[in-house]
Amino acid sequence: MSLVGVDHLISRTVASMSLEAKVGQLFILFAYGQTATSDDSRNTALYGVPNASRVIDRYLPGGFILFPARDNITNPTQVARLSNGLQRAALASGAGIPLLVSIDQEHGVVARIGPPATQFPGHMALGAGRSAADARAAAAISGQELAAMGIHQNHAPVADVNINPDNPVIGVRSFSSDPDLVSVLTAATIAGYQLDARMIATAKHFPGHGDTTTDSHTGLPVITHSLTEWDRIDAPPFRAAIAVGVESIMTGHLVVPSLDDSGDPATLSRRIVTGQLRDKLGFDGVIVTDGLEMAGVRQTYDDGEVTVRALEAGADQLLLPADPPAAYRAVHAAAASGRLSEPRIDASVQRILRMKSTQGVLERPTVQLSRIDTSVGTDQHQRTAAKIADKTMTLLRNENRSLPVEIAGRRVFVTGCGLSAGRRLAAELTARGATATARSTGSTPTPAERSAAIDTARTNDLTVVLTDSVAAGGPQQHLLHQLYASGLDVVTAGLGTPYDLIHLPEAPNFIATYCAAPVSVGALARLITGEIAPSGKLPVDILSADDPDQVLYGFGYGLSW
């Protein structure tokens, strides 16, 4: 059917819908439980009904989002069964319209579905790899696997330009501190999802969450960029996303005074959502809010008022309202009073239904469980992920050519951050001929834990220490200083941002992996042992802790052998 025909059909559908059904389409909800009929008292407390099917029947939502922390995810087959159950409930409801099932599968630190689904390095690792083709391939494979599980909308990629080393919520979730590189990889990722996998991509978090020290989950960030700085730093990746045809864009709960000096977060700002994103950037797709249960959007208004103001600002999808009954009541009251006109609601519903049609969910809402084994986590997908991960490893320091290391027949101790990553690395090294053991000291090792780690290191031939978010004067830094001062052979690898190296001037070597995912740990093992040569390049600048104008390791830096 032509686009004109689709739009005509959608317009007729919207005209036939009740106001209750229209309002429901605006909401993305969740429910606890691994099936659509799993009863859970937490659902009753939040919604007044015990399971997802009953939530759908009562609230008629347009979308549902899945989280492992809410007991939604155990394995791909279970996810597909859950999705099918949600769709059956939606089709049997008063609205009779299939759901958009969504997820946050960014990879790296935000990967809601783990193995056996194929795992890829996160965004900053892909930034180090510098390959648009790899970013697109990763998204294409991930999108195909998500689609096989009955998921239609992925809240990725992160289009934020992370220029603040102390950013507590974006960091390695960003491709880079360089707007051009973020733009290229954002566009490639969207193409992989939408063109190759027919998966709805969502560029986030407009107008840009990369320069803050406040986490919008717990507070309200303020971005102090001037209009000129915003246009140069934050806007380009969103322009690139729109140019490649991104279906949806997520707003951020952050204040940008140069764009709107009211003090309201972007999600509630008509000047930002409609004025900038719709009118100036020309985006005509679906605008989805970040989670409305987050603290950043709940500073001034009650939970019902937040939902109404988000719609007034120009949002289409209301993600995770903190108090769903209050949110629904508020939207219905605003519609009854004329504050929200029915044509305004219709415009959002039309965009949402058009997106559902484009993705194919209206025609094929359920999936075949038999496709899981042949589509998810295949050997070919795993090999592709490993090749991509290999190209992300970045060697930033290698004094006295201490890397690579011959480990066959040697005793290796893996310690530091990352319990599962440490165990995985020890297993990888053991498979290569070492006798490797692992004991995590965590991110805040006590003096006793540090002492025990040093004692164990002395009984081994080589120690590999994993870092994540090293702070000046913190426990991780103390452990590393003690290891370096001991004169033992030490390999240091960062599992998070490469900024850890700022606080490790004595480190004889440092490998930036950007990611603790198993696929990146495997690449780390191959790098340590010399099976691969490092080829990653820094996607950010690493500045001196004492002089922020001094660049210790610049964008594009990376050693090899």
VOGU-3710 file (C-alpha; in Angstrom, 3 decimals, decimal comma):
1> mslvgvdhli> 0,000/0,000/0,000  1,289/3,507/-0,814  2,090/6,003/1,936  -0,982/7,995/0,898  -3,102/4,871/1,253  -1,580/4,054/4,648  -2,214/7,589/5,922  -5,816/7,451/4,683  -6,384/4,127/6,439  -4,818/5,423/9,655
11> srtvasmsle> -6,940/8,591/9,538  -10,081/6,446/9,190  -8,942/4,243/12,072  -8,305/7,231/14,349  -11,689/8,739/13,459  -13,395/5,526/14,549  -11,573/5,258/17,892  -13,032/6,250/21,233  -11,255/8,941/23,234  -10,333/6,275/25,783
21> akvgqlfilf> -8,610/4,195/23,099  -6,831/7,253/21,720  -5,506/8,279/25,121  -4,316/4,729/25,750  -2,229/4,768/22,566  -0,139/7,588/24,037  1,171/5,496/26,933  4,015/2,996/27,194  3,498/0,932/30,351  5,129/-2,095/31,955
31> aygqtatsdd> 4,072/-4,874/34,286  5,938/-7,273/36,533  6,005/-10,887/35,419  7,466/-13,282/32,878  4,129/-13,957/31,172  1,165/-11,780/30,354  -0,884/-13,567/33,016  1,717/-13,687/35,828  0,075/-12,222/38,922  2,245/-9,950/41,046
41> srntalygvp> 1,245/-7,818/44,013  3,439/-4,999/42,690  1,145/-4,734/39,662  -1,873/-4,521/41,932  -0,226/-1,768/43,964  0,619/0,260/40,844  -2,366/-0,405/38,585  -5,082/-1,950/40,728  -4,957/-5,186/38,702  -2,586/-8,150/39,114
51> nasrvidryl> -1,021/-8,872/35,716  -0,081/-7,473/32,317  -3,169/-8,764/30,525  -5,416/-7,028/33,025  -3,337/-3,830/32,766  -3,809/-3,865/28,994  -7,528/-4,532/29,295  -8,007/-1,663/31,743  -5,646/0,983/30,319  -5,485/0,130/26,568
61> pggfilfpar> -1,824/1,240/26,251  -0,189/1,716/22,889  3,084/0,209/24,052  4,756/-1,991/26,621  8,416/-1,926/27,683  10,408/-4,863/29,049  13,026/-4,890/31,834  14,979/-7,722/33,471  14,721/-5,838/36,785  10,946/-6,162/36,555
71> dnitnptqva> 11,025/-9,920/36,032  10,237/-9,642/32,307  13,333/-11,272/30,834  15,003/-14,649/31,342  15,798/-15,836/27,802  14,794/-15,083/24,196  12,082/-17,739/23,980  10,454/-16,492/27,186  10,573/-12,920/25,839  8,848/-14,037/22,627
81> rlsnglqraa> 6,147/-15,858/24,596  5,624/-12,786/26,762  5,382/-10,537/23,711  2,847/-12,833/22,080  0,811/-12,905/25,266  0,850/-9,112/25,471  -0,324/-8,888/21,869  -3,165/-11,347/22,423  -4,305/-9,236/25,361  -4,116/-6,065/23,248
91> lasgagipll> -6,117/-7,597/20,410  -8,765/-8,814/22,863  -9,038/-5,418/24,576  -11,481/-2,667/23,856  -8,997/-0,970/21,541  -8,073/-4,084/19,549  -4,814/-2,496/18,351  -1,462/-4,316/18,580  1,166/-2,995/20,963  4,609/-1,624/20,273
101> vsidqehgvv> 6,829/-3,752/22,505  9,973/-1,802/23,343  13,274/-2,237/25,160  16,544/-0,442/25,965  19,110/-2,635/24,214  21,982/-0,201/23,692  24,609/-2,887/24,378  27,549/-2,273/26,675  26,422/-1,087/30,093  22,750/-1,004/29,040
111> arigppatqf> 21,870/-4,423/27,637  18,524/-5,689/28,884  18,726/-9,060/27,126  21,894/-11,028/27,767  23,242/-14,244/26,245  22,310/-16,279/24,317  21,254/-13,132/22,424  24,294/-11,736/20,656  26,105/-9,141/22,756  27,994/-6,274/21,142
121> pghmalgagr> 30,422/-3,707/22,517  28,786/-0,508/23,708  28,695/2,824/21,917  32,032/4,269/23,077  33,782/1,036/22,119  32,265/1,356/18,644  33,512/4,933/18,633  37,011/3,596/19,250  36,544/1,147/16,390  35,744/4,077/14,066
131> saadaraaaa> 33,751/1,889/11,674  30,321/2,964/10,471  30,001/-0,422/8,788  30,568/-2,200/12,109  28,064/0,038/13,908  25,489/-0,712/11,234  26,222/-4,459/11,294  25,871/-4,580/15,086  22,513/-2,782/14,929  21,291/-4,950/12,060
141> isgqelaamg> 22,048/-8,182/13,917  20,712/-6,885/17,219  17,569/-5,602/15,518  16,956/-8,898/13,743  17,275/-10,791/17,016  15,004/-8,393/18,887  12,401/-8,635/16,131  12,486/-12,442/16,363  11,628/-12,063/20,054  8,602/-9,879/19,314
151> ihqnhapvad> 10,191/-6,518/20,098  9,495/-3,615/17,734  11,030/-0,453/19,192  14,551/-0,186/20,575  15,389/2,903/22,595  18,785/3,280/20,938  21,126/4,715/19,768  22,375/7,247/22,297  23,030/10,378/20,218  24,477/12,393/23,102
161> vninpdnpvi> 27,962/13,875/22,670  29,766/13,085/25,926  32,172/15,973/26,495  32,119/15,795/30,295  34,422/13,132/31,810  32,394/13,266/35,036  29,053/12,545/33,359  27,472/9,930/35,660  24,742/8,674/33,343  25,989/8,838/29,733
171> gvrsfssdpd> 29,769/8,257/29,619  30,491/5,074/27,645  26,885/5,044/26,420  27,973/7,827/24,037  29,956/7,094/20,883  32,373/9,963/21,411  33,076/13,531/22,467  33,327/14,481/18,795  30,008/15,583/17,227  31,032/14,432/13,765
181> lvsvltaati> 31,912/10,904/14,884  28,734/10,656/16,984  26,716/11,811/13,973  28,250/9,231/11,620  27,814/6,315/14,031  24,325/7,411/15,091  23,204/7,454/11,456  24,858/4,094/10,754  23,216/2,501/13,787  19,789/3,802/12,804
191> agyqldarmi> 20,276/2,446/9,271  21,181/-0,947/10,709  18,084/-1,079/12,867  15,539/0,393/10,496  16,731/-0,391/6,972  18,359/-3,764/7,634  16,262/-5,167/10,482  12,965/-3,237/10,270  13,362/-2,309/13,922  12,254/1,127/15,147
201> atakhfpghg> 15,280/3,078/16,350  15,077/5,872/18,915  17,756/8,564/19,011  18,185/9,934/22,538  18,263/12,142/24,654  17,191/15,346/22,876  18,409/18,080/23,092  21,627/16,407/24,362  22,656/14,864/27,688  26,427/14,762/27,184
211> dtttdshtgl> 27,676/17,665/29,307  26,391/17,230/32,846  27,469/15,874/36,210  23,864/15,171/37,264  22,002/11,939/36,541  18,466/12,740/35,375  17,259/9,559/37,081  17,996/11,188/40,436  18,132/14,938/39,759  17,590/17,647/37,174
221> pvithsltew> 20,652/18,364/35,015  21,298/21,837/33,656  23,157/22,103/30,333  24,848/25,501/30,165  25,732/25,442/26,459  25,043/28,639/24,574  22,794/28,400/21,530  25,906/28,444/19,343  27,533/25,666/21,389  24,361/23,583/21,333
231> dridappfra> 24,113/23,963/17,573  27,773/22,913/17,154  28,016/20,144/19,790  24,630/18,657/20,663  22,413/19,153/17,625  24,462/17,503/14,811  23,786/13,847/15,790  20,040/14,533/15,919  20,190/16,225/12,528  22,012/13,150/11,212
241> aiavgvesim> 19,380/10,880/12,766  16,559/12,822/11,133  18,379/12,849/7,780  18,625/9,042/7,775  14,929/8,731/8,652  14,873/7,857/12,345  11,362/6,815/13,369  11,450/8,128/16,955  13,436/10,513/19,130  13,480/10,500/22,942
251> tghlvvpsld> 13,503/13,689/24,976  15,800/14,186/27,961  14,831/15,443/31,396  17,308/18,309/31,430  17,200/22,090/31,496  18,881/24,013/28,668  18,466/27,725/29,459  19,739/28,828/26,031  16,838/26,952/24,435  14,223/27,624/27,135
261> dsgdpatlsr> 14,868/29,802/30,181  11,660/28,749/31,984  13,457/26,194/34,150  11,314/23,333/32,854  13,069/20,201/31,618  13,160/19,685/27,854  10,510/16,951/28,050  8,007/19,559/29,271  9,201/22,434/27,081  7,199/23,363/24,003
271> rivtgqlrdk> 9,996/25,696/22,934  12,369/22,721/22,806  10,183/19,781/21,736  8,026/21,612/19,210  10,072/24,747/18,587  13,446/23,091/18,099  12,825/19,424/17,298  9,655/19,720/15,228  9,922/23,171/13,673  13,641/23,921/13,329
281> lgfdgvivtd> 15,036/20,418/12,837  11,989/19,285/10,875  11,325/16,001/12,682  7,884/14,582/11,901  8,265/11,171/13,530  7,257/9,968/16,981  8,614/11,832/20,003  8,837/9,663/23,106  9,596/10,969/26,575  12,280/9,482/28,728
291> glemagvrqt> 10,824/7,636/31,704  8,314/9,855/33,504  9,095/8,057/36,748  12,573/9,670/36,760  13,351/12,413/39,266  14,491/14,861/36,600  10,950/15,414/35,335  9,176/15,324/38,706  10,781/18,320/40,400  7,965/20,858/40,036
301> yddgevtvra> 4,706/19,202/38,955  2,664/16,244/40,175  2,638/13,057/38,143  -0,637/13,805/36,383  0,399/17,321/35,435  3,730/16,032/34,087  1,951/13,857/31,513  -0,288/16,680/30,325  2,622/19,112/30,035  4,644/16,559/28,071
311> leagadqlll> 1,804/16,309/25,545  1,453/20,099/25,446  5,173/20,307/24,731  4,715/18,050/21,711  5,488/14,510/22,899  3,595/11,580/21,394  4,505/8,629/23,621  4,447/8,902/27,410  6,967/6,404/28,771  6,533/4,884/32,240
321> padppaayra> 4,352/7,366/34,124  5,119/7,175/37,834  1,431/6,985/38,772  -0,456/5,500/35,791  -4,000/6,004/37,157  -3,248/9,655/37,938  -1,626/10,141/34,531  -4,645/8,741/32,686  -7,054/10,797/34,773  -5,057/13,952/34,094
331> vhaaaasgrl> -4,996/13,443/30,325  -8,732/12,678/30,218  -9,458/15,740/32,358  -7,312/17,917/30,067  -9,199/16,572/27,055  -12,583/17,164/28,715  -11,688/20,751/29,611  -10,323/21,565/26,172  -6,793/22,064/27,473  -5,783/19,185/25,189
341> sepridasvq> -7,881/19,284/22,043  -8,939/16,055/20,398  -7,131/17,045/17,158  -3,935/17,420/19,211  -4,394/13,900/20,608  -5,311/12,603/17,142  -2,036/13,940/15,703  0,010/11,854/18,145  -2,139/8,764/17,670  -1,728/9,051/13,894
351> rilrmkstqg> 2,054/9,217/14,219  2,090/6,211/16,543  -0,153/4,122/14,284  1,885/5,125/11,225  5,018/3,929/13,007  3,293/0,666/13,914  2,310/0,225/10,300  5,818/0,971/9,030  7,271/-1,609/11,400  4,664/-4,187/10,404
361> vlerptvqls> 3,180/-4,757/13,840  -0,365/-3,975/12,710  -0,224/-6,794/10,169  1,943/-9,263/12,112  1,711/-8,591/15,848  2,953/-12,000/17,043  6,086/-13,987/16,276  6,890/-17,638/15,673  8,759/-19,246/18,560  10,442/-21,625/16,130
371> ridtsvgtdq> 12,452/-18,711/14,712  14,329/-18,120/17,956  16,880/-20,913/17,580  17,686/-19,999/13,989  17,704/-16,221/14,493  19,101/-15,418/17,936  22,723/-15,829/19,006  23,764/-17,780/15,934  27,385/-18,750/15,395  27,657/-16,259/12,544
381> hqrtaakiad> 26,286/-13,453/14,715  28,725/-14,328/17,501  31,675/-14,356/15,106  30,684/-10,964/13,740  30,397/-9,537/17,262  33,846/-10,888/18,185  35,436/-9,344/15,082  33,831/-6,003/15,867  35,008/-6,174/19,506  38,570/-6,928/18,420
391> ktmtllrnen> 38,719/-3,627/16,540  37,599/-1,605/19,578  40,494/-2,501/21,920  42,598/0,626/22,514  46,142/0,506/23,876  46,930/3,822/25,546  50,171/2,985/27,362  52,756/0,245/26,895  55,980/1,140/28,665  58,923/-1,168/28,035
401> rslpveiagr> 56,689/-3,073/25,599  55,123/-4,920/28,509  52,360/-6,120/26,170  51,634/-8,583/24,659  52,352/-11,261/27,267  53,317/-14,895/26,845  51,049/-16,641/29,323  51,380/-20,330/28,486  52,395/-22,188/31,631  52,225/-19,051/33,790
411> rvfvtgcgls> 50,112/-18,354/36,853  47,823/-15,374/36,296  45,744/-13,552/38,890  42,782/-11,457/37,706  41,495/-8,903/40,213  39,899/-5,472/40,507  36,392/-4,554/39,325  33,876/-6,773/37,612  33,147/-10,135/39,213  31,746/-11,796/36,080
421> agrrlaaelt> 34,204/-10,036/33,779  37,116/-11,167/35,936  35,958/-14,758/35,952  35,383/-14,660/32,210  38,864/-13,250/31,598  40,465/-15,891/33,832  38,653/-18,592/31,859  39,789/-17,079/28,571  43,409/-16,971/29,739  43,241/-20,503/31,110
431> argatatars> 41,990/-21,673/27,728  45,163/-20,164/26,275  47,516/-22,156/28,488  47,712/-20,145/31,702  46,645/-21,196/35,170  44,407/-18,257/35,901  42,303/-17,450/38,940  40,050/-14,489/39,664  38,981/-12,628/42,780  37,072/-9,394/42,495
441> tgstptpaer> 37,879/-6,569/44,880  35,004/-4,446/43,567  34,981/-0,702/43,102  35,665/0,115/46,773  38,143/-2,462/48,093  38,767/-2,277/51,842  42,328/-2,198/53,208  42,001/-5,884/54,080  40,808/-6,723/50,554  43,632/-4,723/49,028
451> saaidtartn> 46,179/-6,453/51,247  44,804/-9,882/50,359  44,925/-9,049/46,640  48,564/-7,948/46,896  49,473/-11,134/48,775  47,795/-13,255/46,095  49,470/-11,269/43,327  52,873/-12,084/44,838  52,186/-15,808/44,442  51,451/-15,407/40,717
461> dltvvltdsv> 53,575/-14,607/37,686  51,241/-11,955/36,286  48,386/-9,857/37,655  45,656/-8,400/35,462  43,735/-5,677/37,261  40,401/-4,414/35,925  39,271/-0,856/36,647  36,030/1,070/36,425  35,543/4,705/37,502  38,812/5,187/39,342
471> aaggpqqhll> 38,678/8,272/41,571  41,588/10,323/42,863  42,365/9,133/46,381  39,785/6,365/46,162  40,128/2,691/47,109  40,680/1,504/43,542  43,527/3,967/43,085  45,111/2,792/46,340  44,996/-0,840/45,210  46,568/-0,007/41,882
481> hqlyasgldv> 49,305/2,137/43,446  50,166/-0,758/45,758  50,318/-3,204/42,853  52,529/-0,923/40,781  54,834/-0,231/43,771  55,245/-3,949/44,423  57,409/-4,429/41,355  55,178/-7,257/40,111  54,199/-7,736/36,479  50,843/-5,987/36,097
491> vtaglgtpyd> 48,469/-5,480/33,175  45,779/-2,812/33,642  42,544/-2,749/31,674  39,654/-0,314/32,021  36,163/-1,770/31,793  34,473/1,636/31,690  35,527/5,054/30,455  39,185/5,524/29,513  39,353/8,458/31,927  40,608/6,034/34,606
501> lihlpeapnf> 44,091/6,539/33,188  44,075/10,135/34,476  44,509/8,779/38,001  47,053/6,049/37,200  50,311/7,816/36,283  52,431/4,835/37,412  50,602/2,272/35,276  53,118/0,532/32,994  50,343/-0,174/30,510  46,670/0,518/30,026
511> iatycaapvs> 44,087/-1,053/27,731  40,752/0,707/27,228  37,965/-1,796/26,561  35,058/0,602/27,325  32,889/-2,397/28,118  32,575/-5,401/30,459  30,431/-7,454/28,080  31,683/-11,007/27,465  32,437/-10,196/23,834  34,775/-7,390/24,902
521> vgalarlitg> 36,402/-9,526/27,611  37,179/-12,110/24,946  38,800/-9,416/22,805  40,800/-8,259/25,846  42,195/-11,765/26,317  43,191/-11,903/22,660  44,927/-8,542/22,965  46,821/-9,415/26,161  48,164/-12,584/24,565  48,999/-11,002/21,225
531> eiapsgklpv> 46,437/-12,892/19,139  45,268/-9,520/17,861  47,049/-6,198/17,614  45,359/-3,138/19,127  43,710/-0,940/16,512  41,203/1,166/18,476  41,597/4,934/18,622  40,478/7,154/21,488  37,010/8,561/20,814  37,505/11,228/23,522
541> dilsaddpdq> 40,243/13,465/24,898  41,836/12,466/28,191  42,767/15,623/30,061  45,059/16,201/32,998  43,426/16,120/36,433  45,561/19,099/37,471  45,251/21,169/34,304  42,061/20,714/32,261  43,698/22,531/29,348  46,423/19,883/29,113
551> vlygfgygls> 45,599/16,926/26,879  47,307/13,767/28,119  45,969/11,538/25,353  44,131/13,168/22,498  41,167/12,125/20,405  42,443/9,575/17,880  45,373/8,360/19,984  46,098/4,652/20,134  49,204/2,436/20,139  49,772/-0,808/18,313
561> w> 52,563/-3,309/17,690
//
